[in-house]
Amino acid sequence: MLPDQLKSHRTAAALEAFDSAAIVGGHMDRDELTLLIAPERILPICRMARNDLSFIRLSAVTAVDWLPEEPRFEVVYLLHSLDRNERLRLKVRVANGQEIDSVCSVWRGANWYEREVFDMFGVKFRNHPDLRRIMMPTDWEGHPLRKDYPVHGHKYSYGNE
């Protein structure tokens, strides 16, 4: 549900009118809108933001590990409307092992961002065209940006040593 203080915000009101059940919270900080989106509704919300609200630029997709909280992970989408020079942050909370829809069908540039989130945090993106490691070797075990990853890392045998 959209907080009362955001009901007068143009973008927040348009997204709530499109799908009020998708918005589970939100706030303004430094004149930037942040909306918390239900995981199962991220793809239609992103489509609407791009096609109807002109958020044509996906600046980044990243994640945060909130261990020991549940749901553990927060996937963050940073959007930019060049027409209005407006930024929008969408956040989705997902549990460990829970998949989330890929937004590659909305922004092709999401491909590598989602691969990085998968590689570093282990969050899986449903219907991603090529979900595989992008930064770590393919046989690497674990996800280095998780809070429960060993601080010293895992011993790894490099082939060129």
N, C-alpha and C positions, 0 to 999 in steps of 0.2 A: 504494500500500500504506500502510496506517495505521501510523504509528510506534508502537513498543512502549509508550512513555510515555502514549499516548492511548487504549490499548485498554481502560482502566478507566473512561474518560469515557463517561457514559451516551449522549449524543448521538452522539459519534464511533463508539461500538460499534454503535449502532442503524443508522447510515448504512453502516457497513462490512458488517453482516449483510445489509442490503438489496442492496448492490452493491459488493463489495470491489474490483472492477476500476475503479470510478469514482474512488476516492480514490488520488491519486498522491503525497500528502504532507500534512503538517500540523504544527501546533504550538500551544502555549498561550502567551498573553502577557497579563499583567494579568487573569488569570482569564477570558479570552475565547478561545474555540476558533476557530482558523482551519484550514480544510481546503482543500487544492488538489485540484480536480476535473478529470477529463479532459473536454475540450471537448464531445465527443459525448454525454456523460452528464449535462450540467448540468440539462436539463429534468426527467428522472425523479428526480434527486436533490432538486431544488427541490419537486417535487410531493410526494415522500415527506416532506420536512422540514415542509411546510405541513400536509398531511393527517394524518400519523401522529405527528409530533413537536410539533405546535402552534406552529410558527413562522409565525403568521398575519400578522405585520407585516413588510413589506419596507421597511426604513428608507431604503435608497438602492441604486442601481446606479451605479458609477463605473468609471473605468479609470486605468491607469498606463501610460505609454510608457517601456519599458526600453531604448530604442535605445542602443547597437548590439546588445544581446542578441537572441537568437532563441529561442523565439517572442517577438516584439517587445512585444505588448500583454498586459496583465493586466486582465481584467474582474473587478470586485469586487462581490459581492452582500452587503449587510448585512441580516441577518435578526434578528428579535426575537420571542421567545416571551413573550407577556404573562402567561400562566399561571404560568410559572416565573421570569419576569424574567431570562431567559437570552438571551445574544446569540451569534450564529453568523456568522462571516465565511466566505464561499465565494469562492475565487479560481480563475479559469480563464485559462490562458495561450493566446493565439491569435496566429497569425502575421499579418503584413500581408496583407490581401486574403482571409483566412480568415473564413468566416461562422460564427456561433454561434447556437444556437436561442434564440428569444425566450421569455421567461418570462411574457409578458402573459397567457397562458392560466392561469397559476397565481395571479398577483397582477395585477389590472388596473392598479394604480398603477405597474407597471414600464414602462408605455407611454412616459411623458415622460422617465423616467430613461434608457431605452434610446435614445430619440431624441437626448437630450443627448450620450450617449457616441458615437453615430453622428456627430453634428454636430461635436463637438470633436475626436474621435480618428479617425473614419472606420471604426470597427468596425461591420460589418453584422450585423443580427439577422434570421435566417431566420424567416419566418412572422409577422413583426411586422405589426400591422394598418394602420399608417400611418407607415412609416419615411421621414421627410423632416426637413429641418432645422427646428430649433426655436428656436435662439438667433441664428444668423447669417442674413443675407438669403439667399433661395433661390438666387441666382446667385453666391454667394460661392465663391471657389476655394480649396481647401485646408481643413485642419483645424487650428485655432489652438492646440490643446494638445499637438500632436505636437512632439517635441523637434527635428525637422528643419524646423519652420515658421520662417520668417524672424523674427528678434527684433524687427525694425522693422515687421513686418507687410507686407501687400501694399498697394500703392496702390489705393485704392478710390474711385470717383467716386460721391459721394452725390447723389441726384437733387434734393435741396432746396437745394443750395449755389448 
